[in-house]
Amino acid sequence: MIHEHVLNRKGARKSSDIPNEILDLLNRGLIESVNLIEWQAVNHQILLKHVIPSFNLEKGKMDVLLTEMANQNAFTGMKAIRTTSDLLTTVMVEENEAKRLEILTYCANHISDSVRCWAAFMNKNRQQTLEEKLSFIRHFAADHHFGVREIAWMAIREDLSEDIDKSVELLTVWAKDDNENIRRFAVESMRPRGVWTKHIEILKQEPHKALPLLALLKADPSKYVQDSVGNWLNDASKTQANWVLTICEKWHKESEANATDKIIKKATRTIMKNNC
C-alpha cells in the first residue's frame, strides 16, 4: 500500500533531492512522477526489469531484451523512453497478434506514466492510415499525466508532418473536442519548432496552412490551450513575423475575450523583444 504522503507529495526541485523511497517506487513502476525532475530521474532499465515479468515472455527473450537495454547505455529521459519502446516493439513483432495486443494494452494502462510513455511509441505499423494512427494516440493525448501527453504528440509528429494539409484537416476535429488535453494536442503536435523534436520546415515558412486549426482556438477558455496557441504563433513569428502580426491584429478585432489577449501577448513576445 502506498502511503498518502507519497501520493500527495509535491516533488523535489532537483534530482539529488528525490528521496530514495520515492525513486525506488518510481523505478519499480508503483507510482507516477509528479514533476519533470522525477520524470527525468526514472531509470528505465531498472523499471523494465520490474515490468517485463508481467509480459509472460519466454525467459530467453526476456534476457535478450534486458541485455540489449543495458548495452544501449540509455537509462533516463527521452533517449531511454525511445530505446525501451523500440526494443519492446522488436520483441512484439515476433509474437502473435493477441500477444502483441496484450503487451500493448498492459503498457498503455500501467500505473507508471513512464510505462505508458513506452506504449505511446510502440505503434509502429506503417500500413496504418493517419486516421488510424491518430485514433491510437488519442488515449495518450488525453492522459491525465503531463509526461504522457508530451510523449503522445512526439510519437506521431513525424507522421503528421508528412502531410500537413491532411493533418490539419483531421486535427480541426480534435480542436473542437470538449477535452482540453485533446484540443491542446491538436496544436502542440503541429508547432513549427516544437520542443525536443525536429522542426516542421513547411510550417516555419507557410504557417497559414495551420490557420484553420488555430483560428478555432483563438478564444479558448483553457490556459493550457492558450499557451499552446500562443507558443505556436511565437514559433512562426521567428520566420514569418508579419504574418503573425496580421493574424493577431485580426483576432484582436474579432474577439473581446481575455483569452485572445493572452494568446496574442504570448504570440508576439519574440517580436516585441526584437523591437526593443
LINDA-V28583 format. One record per pair of residues at least 12 apart in sequence whose ideal C-beta (glycine too) atoms are under 10 Angstrom apart, sorted by sequence separation. I is the first residue (numbers start at 1). GAP is how many residues later the second one is. If there is no record, write none. Layout:
BEGIN
i=I gap=GAP
i=I gap=GAP
END
This chain:
BEGIN
i=22 gap=12
i=26 gap=12
i=72 gap=12
i=74 gap=12
i=91 gap=12
i=92 gap=12
i=107 gap=12
i=108 gap=12
i=123 gap=12
i=140 gap=12
i=141 gap=12
i=171 gap=12
i=174 gap=12
i=175 gap=12
i=191 gap=12
i=192 gap=12
i=217 gap=12
i=232 gap=12
i=233 gap=12
i=248 gap=12
i=251 gap=12
i=252 gap=12
i=6 gap=13
i=9 gap=13
i=26 gap=13
i=29 gap=13
i=49 gap=13
i=52 gap=13
i=74 gap=13
i=106 gap=13
i=107 gap=13
i=123 gap=13
i=139 gap=13
i=140 gap=13
i=173 gap=13
i=174 gap=13
i=190 gap=13
i=192 gap=13
i=216 gap=13
i=248 gap=13
i=251 gap=13
i=27 gap=14
i=48 gap=14
i=52 gap=14
i=69 gap=14
i=72 gap=14
i=89 gap=14
i=104 gap=14
i=105 gap=14
i=107 gap=14
i=108 gap=14
i=122 gap=14
i=123 gap=14
i=137 gap=14
i=138 gap=14
i=141 gap=14
i=171 gap=14
i=172 gap=14
i=192 gap=14
i=214 gap=14
i=215 gap=14
i=233 gap=14
i=6 gap=15
i=18 gap=15
i=23 gap=15
i=26 gap=15
i=27 gap=15
i=68 gap=15
i=69 gap=15
i=72 gap=15
i=88 gap=15
i=89 gap=15
i=104 gap=15
i=107 gap=15
i=108 gap=15
i=137 gap=15
i=140 gap=15
i=141 gap=15
i=171 gap=15
i=174 gap=15
i=192 gap=15
i=214 gap=15
i=217 gap=15
i=218 gap=15
i=233 gap=15
i=248 gap=15
i=249 gap=15
i=5 gap=16
i=6 gap=16
i=22 gap=16
i=26 gap=16
i=27 gap=16
i=49 gap=16
i=88 gap=16
i=103 gap=16
i=120 gap=16
i=121 gap=16
i=136 gap=16
i=137 gap=16
i=140 gap=16
i=170 gap=16
i=171 gap=16
i=213 gap=16
i=248 gap=16
i=251 gap=16
i=18 gap=17
i=26 gap=17
i=27 gap=17
i=29 gap=17
i=48 gap=17
i=49 gap=17
i=52 gap=17
i=119 gap=17
i=120 gap=17
i=123 gap=17
i=247 gap=17
i=248 gap=17
i=3 gap=18
i=23 gap=18
i=27 gap=18
i=28 gap=18
i=29 gap=18
i=48 gap=18
i=68 gap=18
i=69 gap=18
i=104 gap=18
i=137 gap=18
i=138 gap=18
i=168 gap=18
i=171 gap=18
i=192 gap=18
i=214 gap=18
i=230 gap=18
i=233 gap=18
i=6 gap=19
i=18 gap=19
i=22 gap=19
i=23 gap=19
i=27 gap=19
i=28 gap=19
i=29 gap=19
i=65 gap=19
i=68 gap=19
i=69 gap=19
i=88 gap=19
i=103 gap=19
i=104 gap=19
i=120 gap=19
i=121 gap=19
i=136 gap=19
i=137 gap=19
i=167 gap=19
i=171 gap=19
i=190 gap=19
i=191 gap=19
i=213 gap=19
i=214 gap=19
i=245 gap=19
i=248 gap=19
i=17 gap=20
i=18 gap=20
i=23 gap=20
i=26 gap=20
i=27 gap=20
i=29 gap=20
i=30 gap=20
i=49 gap=20
i=119 gap=20
i=120 gap=20
i=136 gap=20
i=190 gap=20
i=244 gap=20
i=247 gap=20
i=248 gap=20
i=16 gap=21
i=26 gap=21
i=27 gap=21
i=28 gap=21
i=29 gap=21
i=45 gap=21
i=48 gap=21
i=49 gap=21
i=66 gap=21
i=119 gap=21
i=120 gap=21
i=9 gap=22
i=11 gap=22
i=12 gap=22
i=13 gap=22
i=15 gap=22
i=24 gap=22
i=27 gap=22
i=28 gap=22
i=29 gap=22
i=47 gap=22
i=48 gap=22
i=65 gap=22
i=68 gap=22
i=85 gap=22
i=100 gap=22
i=133 gap=22
i=134 gap=22
i=137 gap=22
i=167 gap=22
i=168 gap=22
i=210 gap=22
i=214 gap=22
i=229 gap=22
i=245 gap=22
i=2 gap=23
i=11 gap=23
i=12 gap=23
i=14 gap=23
i=15 gap=23
i=18 gap=23
i=23 gap=23
i=27 gap=23
i=28 gap=23
i=46 gap=23
i=64 gap=23
i=65 gap=23
i=68 gap=23
i=84 gap=23
i=116 gap=23
i=117 gap=23
i=120 gap=23
i=133 gap=23
i=137 gap=23
i=167 gap=23
i=187 gap=23
i=190 gap=23
i=210 gap=23
i=244 gap=23
i=245 gap=23
i=248 gap=23
i=6 gap=24
i=7 gap=24
i=10 gap=24
i=11 gap=24
i=13 gap=24
i=45 gap=24
i=116 gap=24
i=186 gap=24
i=190 gap=24
i=244 gap=24
i=6 gap=25
i=7 gap=25
i=9 gap=25
i=10 gap=25
i=11 gap=25
i=12 gap=25
i=15 gap=25
i=16 gap=25
i=29 gap=25
i=44 gap=25
i=45 gap=25
i=65 gap=25
i=100 gap=25
i=134 gap=25
i=207 gap=25
i=8 gap=26
i=9 gap=26
i=11 gap=26
i=12 gap=26
i=15 gap=26
i=64 gap=26
i=65 gap=26
i=117 gap=26
i=130 gap=26
i=133 gap=26
i=134 gap=26
i=164 gap=26
i=187 gap=26
i=207 gap=26
i=210 gap=26
i=244 gap=26
i=245 gap=26
i=7 gap=27
i=11 gap=27
i=14 gap=27
i=45 gap=27
i=64 gap=27
i=88 gap=27
i=116 gap=27
i=133 gap=27
i=186 gap=27
i=187 gap=27
i=241 gap=27
i=244 gap=27
i=2 gap=28
i=6 gap=28
i=11 gap=28
i=44 gap=28
i=45 gap=28
i=47 gap=28
i=108 gap=28
i=117 gap=28
i=120 gap=28
i=161 gap=28
i=186 gap=28
i=207 gap=28
i=208 gap=28
i=2 gap=29
i=9 gap=29
i=12 gap=29
i=45 gap=29
i=46 gap=29
i=62 gap=29
i=89 gap=29
i=116 gap=29
i=119 gap=29
i=120 gap=29
i=130 gap=29
i=152 gap=29
i=156 gap=29
i=160 gap=29
i=161 gap=29
i=187 gap=29
i=203 gap=29
i=207 gap=29
i=218 gap=29
i=234 gap=29
i=241 gap=29
i=242 gap=29
i=44 gap=30
i=45 gap=30
i=61 gap=30
i=84 gap=30
i=85 gap=30
i=88 gap=30
i=92 gap=30
i=109 gap=30
i=113 gap=30
i=117 gap=30
i=120 gap=30
i=121 gap=30
i=129 gap=30
i=130 gap=30
i=159 gap=30
i=160 gap=30
i=183 gap=30
i=186 gap=30
i=187 gap=30
i=206 gap=30
i=207 gap=30
i=218 gap=30
i=229 gap=30
i=233 gap=30
i=237 gap=30
i=241 gap=30
i=44 gap=31
i=45 gap=31
i=84 gap=31
i=87 gap=31
i=88 gap=31
i=93 gap=31
i=108 gap=31
i=113 gap=31
i=114 gap=31
i=116 gap=31
i=117 gap=31
i=120 gap=31
i=121 gap=31
i=124 gap=31
i=128 gap=31
i=153 gap=31
i=157 gap=31
i=186 gap=31
i=204 gap=31
i=205 gap=31
i=226 gap=31
i=229 gap=31
i=232 gap=31
i=233 gap=31
i=236 gap=31
i=237 gap=31
i=43 gap=32
i=44 gap=32
i=48 gap=32
i=85 gap=32
i=86 gap=32
i=89 gap=32
i=92 gap=32
i=104 gap=32
i=108 gap=32
i=113 gap=32
i=116 gap=32
i=117 gap=32
i=119 gap=32
i=120 gap=32
i=123 gap=32
i=130 gap=32
i=149 gap=32
i=153 gap=32
i=157 gap=32
i=203 gap=32
i=204 gap=32
i=207 gap=32
i=208 gap=32
i=211 gap=32
i=215 gap=32
i=218 gap=32
i=219 gap=32
i=226 gap=32
i=230 gap=32
i=231 gap=32
i=234 gap=32
i=235 gap=32
i=237 gap=32
i=238 gap=32
i=42 gap=33
i=43 gap=33
i=44 gap=33
i=47 gap=33
i=51 gap=33
i=55 gap=33
i=58 gap=33
i=61 gap=33
i=81 gap=33
i=84 gap=33
i=85 gap=33
i=88 gap=33
i=89 gap=33
i=112 gap=33
i=113 gap=33
i=114 gap=33
i=115 gap=33
i=117 gap=33
i=118 gap=33
i=120 gap=33
i=121 gap=33
i=122 gap=33
i=123 gap=33
i=126 gap=33
i=130 gap=33
i=134 gap=33
i=141 gap=33
i=148 gap=33
i=149 gap=33
i=152 gap=33
i=153 gap=33
i=156 gap=33
i=157 gap=33
i=161 gap=33
i=167 gap=33
i=183 gap=33
i=184 gap=33
i=187 gap=33
i=203 gap=33
i=206 gap=33
i=207 gap=33
i=214 gap=33
i=218 gap=33
i=226 gap=33
i=229 gap=33
i=230 gap=33
i=233 gap=33
i=234 gap=33
i=237 gap=33
i=238 gap=33
i=241 gap=33
i=42 gap=34
i=57 gap=34
i=61 gap=34
i=80 gap=34
i=81 gap=34
i=84 gap=34
i=85 gap=34
i=88 gap=34
i=89 gap=34
i=90 gap=34
i=113 gap=34
i=114 gap=34
i=117 gap=34
i=120 gap=34
i=121 gap=34
i=153 gap=34
i=154 gap=34
i=155 gap=34
i=157 gap=34
i=183 gap=34
i=204 gap=34
i=205 gap=34
i=206 gap=34
i=218 gap=34
i=225 gap=34
i=226 gap=34
i=229 gap=34
i=230 gap=34
i=232 gap=34
i=233 gap=34
i=234 gap=34
i=236 gap=34
i=237 gap=34
i=241 gap=34
i=41 gap=35
i=42 gap=35
i=44 gap=35
i=45 gap=35
i=48 gap=35
i=57 gap=35
i=82 gap=35
i=83 gap=35
i=85 gap=35
i=86 gap=35
i=89 gap=35
i=108 gap=35
i=113 gap=35
i=116 gap=35
i=117 gap=35
i=120 gap=35
i=121 gap=35
i=131 gap=35
i=142 gap=35
i=146 gap=35
i=149 gap=35
i=150 gap=35
i=153 gap=35
i=154 gap=35
i=168 gap=35
i=200 gap=35
i=204 gap=35
i=205 gap=35
i=208 gap=35
i=215 gap=35
i=219 gap=35
i=226 gap=35
i=227 gap=35
i=228 gap=35
i=229 gap=35
i=230 gap=35
i=231 gap=35
i=232 gap=35
i=233 gap=35
i=234 gap=35
i=235 gap=35
i=237 gap=35
i=40 gap=36
i=41 gap=36
i=44 gap=36
i=48 gap=36
i=52 gap=36
i=55 gap=36
i=58 gap=36
i=81 gap=36
i=82 gap=36
i=85 gap=36
i=86 gap=36
i=89 gap=36
i=112 gap=36
i=113 gap=36
i=116 gap=36
i=119 gap=36
i=120 gap=36
i=123 gap=36
i=130 gap=36
i=134 gap=36
i=138 gap=36
i=141 gap=36
i=149 gap=36
i=152 gap=36
i=153 gap=36
i=161 gap=36
i=164 gap=36
i=184 gap=36
i=188 gap=36
i=195 gap=36
i=199 gap=36
i=203 gap=36
i=204 gap=36
i=207 gap=36
i=211 gap=36
i=215 gap=36
i=218 gap=36
i=219 gap=36
i=221 gap=36
i=223 gap=36
i=226 gap=36
i=227 gap=36
i=230 gap=36
i=231 gap=36
i=233 gap=36
i=234 gap=36
i=238 gap=36
i=39 gap=37
i=40 gap=37
i=43 gap=37
i=44 gap=37
i=47 gap=37
i=51 gap=37
i=55 gap=37
i=57 gap=37
i=58 gap=37
i=80 gap=37
i=81 gap=37
i=84 gap=37
i=85 gap=37
i=114 gap=37
i=117 gap=37
i=129 gap=37
i=130 gap=37
i=133 gap=37
i=134 gap=37
i=142 gap=37
i=144 gap=37
i=152 gap=37
i=153 gap=37
i=157 gap=37
i=161 gap=37
i=175 gap=37
i=183 gap=37
i=188 gap=37
i=191 gap=37
i=194 gap=37
i=203 gap=37
i=206 gap=37
i=207 gap=37
i=214 gap=37
i=218 gap=37
i=219 gap=37
i=220 gap=37
i=221 gap=37
i=222 gap=37
i=226 gap=37
i=229 gap=37
i=230 gap=37
i=233 gap=37
i=234 gap=37
i=237 gap=37
i=39 gap=38
i=40 gap=38
i=42 gap=38
i=44 gap=38
i=45 gap=38
i=57 gap=38
i=76 gap=38
i=80 gap=38
i=83 gap=38
i=84 gap=38
i=85 gap=38
i=86 gap=38
i=113 gap=38
i=117 gap=38
i=141 gap=38
i=142 gap=38
i=143 gap=38
i=150 gap=38
i=153 gap=38
i=161 gap=38
i=162 gap=38
i=164 gap=38
i=172 gap=38
i=175 gap=38
i=184 gap=38
i=187 gap=38
i=190 gap=38
i=191 gap=38
i=193 gap=38
i=194 gap=38
i=201 gap=38
i=208 gap=38
i=219 gap=38
i=221 gap=38
i=225 gap=38
i=228 gap=38
i=229 gap=38
i=230 gap=38
i=231 gap=38
i=233 gap=38
i=42 gap=39
i=44 gap=39
i=45 gap=39
i=48 gap=39
i=52 gap=39
i=78 gap=39
i=81 gap=39
i=82 gap=39
i=85 gap=39
i=130 gap=39
i=131 gap=39
i=134 gap=39
i=138 gap=39
i=142 gap=39
i=149 gap=39
i=158 gap=39
i=161 gap=39
i=164 gap=39
i=171 gap=39
i=174 gap=39
i=175 gap=39
i=183 gap=39
i=184 gap=39
i=186 gap=39
i=187 gap=39
i=188 gap=39
i=189 gap=39
i=192 gap=39
i=193 gap=39
i=208 gap=39
i=215 gap=39
i=218 gap=39
i=219 gap=39
i=220 gap=39
i=223 gap=39
i=226 gap=39
i=227 gap=39
i=230 gap=39
i=40 gap=40
i=44 gap=40
i=48 gap=40
i=55 gap=40
i=81 gap=40
i=108 gap=40
i=130 gap=40
i=134 gap=40
i=141 gap=40
i=142 gap=40
i=154 gap=40
i=157 gap=40
i=158 gap=40
i=160 gap=40
i=161 gap=40
i=172 gap=40
i=173 gap=40
i=175 gap=40
i=176 gap=40
i=180 gap=40
i=184 gap=40
i=185 gap=40
i=187 gap=40
i=188 gap=40
i=191 gap=40
i=192 gap=40
i=195 gap=40
i=199 gap=40
i=207 gap=40
i=219 gap=40
i=220 gap=40
i=226 gap=40
i=44 gap=41
i=138 gap=41
i=140 gap=41
i=141 gap=41
i=153 gap=41
i=154 gap=41
i=157 gap=41
i=161 gap=41
i=168 gap=41
i=171 gap=41
i=172 gap=41
i=175 gap=41
i=176 gap=41
i=180 gap=41
i=181 gap=41
i=183 gap=41
i=184 gap=41
i=187 gap=41
i=188 gap=41
i=191 gap=41
i=192 gap=41
i=193 gap=41
i=194 gap=41
i=218 gap=41
i=219 gap=41
i=226 gap=41
i=39 gap=42
i=57 gap=42
i=141 gap=42
i=153 gap=42
i=154 gap=42
i=158 gap=42
i=161 gap=42
i=164 gap=42
i=167 gap=42
i=168 gap=42
i=171 gap=42
i=172 gap=42
i=174 gap=42
i=175 gap=42
i=180 gap=42
i=183 gap=42
i=184 gap=42
i=186 gap=42
i=187 gap=42
i=190 gap=42
i=191 gap=42
i=192 gap=42
i=193 gap=42
i=217 gap=42
i=218 gap=42
i=219 gap=42
i=220 gap=42
i=56 gap=43
i=138 gap=43
i=141 gap=43
i=142 gap=43
i=154 gap=43
i=157 gap=43
i=167 gap=43
i=168 gap=43
i=169 gap=43
i=170 gap=43
i=172 gap=43
i=173 gap=43
i=179 gap=43
i=180 gap=43
i=181 gap=43
i=182 gap=43
i=184 gap=43
i=185 gap=43
i=186 gap=43
i=187 gap=43
i=188 gap=43
i=191 gap=43
i=192 gap=43
i=193 gap=43
i=217 gap=43
i=219 gap=43
i=220 gap=43
i=55 gap=44
i=138 gap=44
i=141 gap=44
i=153 gap=44
i=154 gap=44
i=165 gap=44
i=168 gap=44
i=169 gap=44
i=172 gap=44
i=180 gap=44
i=181 gap=44
i=184 gap=44
i=187 gap=44
i=188 gap=44
i=191 gap=44
i=192 gap=44
i=219 gap=44
i=140 gap=45
i=141 gap=45
i=150 gap=45
i=151 gap=45
i=164 gap=45
i=165 gap=45
i=168 gap=45
i=171 gap=45
i=172 gap=45
i=175 gap=45
i=180 gap=45
i=183 gap=45
i=184 gap=45
i=187 gap=45
i=190 gap=45
i=191 gap=45
i=192 gap=45
i=193 gap=45
i=218 gap=45
i=56 gap=46
i=57 gap=46
i=150 gap=46
i=164 gap=46
i=167 gap=46
i=168 gap=46
i=180 gap=46
i=183 gap=46
i=187 gap=46
i=192 gap=46
i=193 gap=46
i=217 gap=46
i=218 gap=46
i=55 gap=47
i=56 gap=47
i=138 gap=47
i=141 gap=47
i=150 gap=47
i=165 gap=47
i=192 gap=47
i=54 gap=48
i=55 gap=48
i=137 gap=48
i=141 gap=48
i=180 gap=48
i=192 gap=48
i=54 gap=49
i=214 gap=49
i=56 gap=50
i=175 gap=50
i=52 gap=51
i=55 gap=51
i=134 gap=51
i=54 gap=52
i=55 gap=52
i=134 gap=52
i=137 gap=52
i=54 gap=53
i=214 gap=53
i=175 gap=54
i=51 gap=55
i=134 gap=55
i=51 gap=56
i=54 gap=56
i=51 gap=59
i=15 gap=61
i=51 gap=61
i=54 gap=61
i=50 gap=62
i=47 gap=63
i=51 gap=63
i=51 gap=64
i=47 gap=65
i=50 gap=65
i=48 gap=66
i=81 gap=66
i=85 gap=66
i=47 gap=67
i=48 gap=67
i=51 gap=67
i=47 gap=68
i=82 gap=69
i=42 gap=70
i=44 gap=70
i=48 gap=70
i=81 gap=70
i=85 gap=70
i=42 gap=71
i=43 gap=71
i=44 gap=71
i=47 gap=71
i=42 gap=72
i=78 gap=72
i=82 gap=72
i=42 gap=73
i=44 gap=73
i=78 gap=73
i=81 gap=73
i=82 gap=73
i=39 gap=74
i=44 gap=74
i=81 gap=74
i=38 gap=75
i=39 gap=75
i=42 gap=75
i=149 gap=75
i=153 gap=75
i=38 gap=76
i=78 gap=76
i=32 gap=78
i=39 gap=78
i=146 gap=78
i=32 gap=79
i=33 gap=79
i=34 gap=79
i=31 gap=80
i=32 gap=80
i=33 gap=80
i=29 gap=81
i=30 gap=81
i=31 gap=81
i=32 gap=81
i=33 gap=81
i=29 gap=82
i=30 gap=82
i=31 gap=82
i=32 gap=82
i=29 gap=83
i=32 gap=83
i=28 gap=84
i=29 gap=84
i=32 gap=84
i=27 gap=85
i=29 gap=85
i=26 gap=86
i=29 gap=86
i=25 gap=87
i=26 gap=87
i=27 gap=87
i=26 gap=88
i=42 gap=105
i=39 gap=106
i=39 gap=107
i=40 gap=107
i=39 gap=108
i=2 gap=109
i=38 gap=109
i=39 gap=109
i=36 gap=110
i=34 gap=111
i=35 gap=111
i=36 gap=111
i=39 gap=111
i=32 gap=112
i=33 gap=112
i=34 gap=112
i=35 gap=112
i=39 gap=112
i=32 gap=113
i=33 gap=113
i=33 gap=114
i=36 gap=114
i=32 gap=115
i=32 gap=116
i=78 gap=118
i=77 gap=119
i=78 gap=119
END
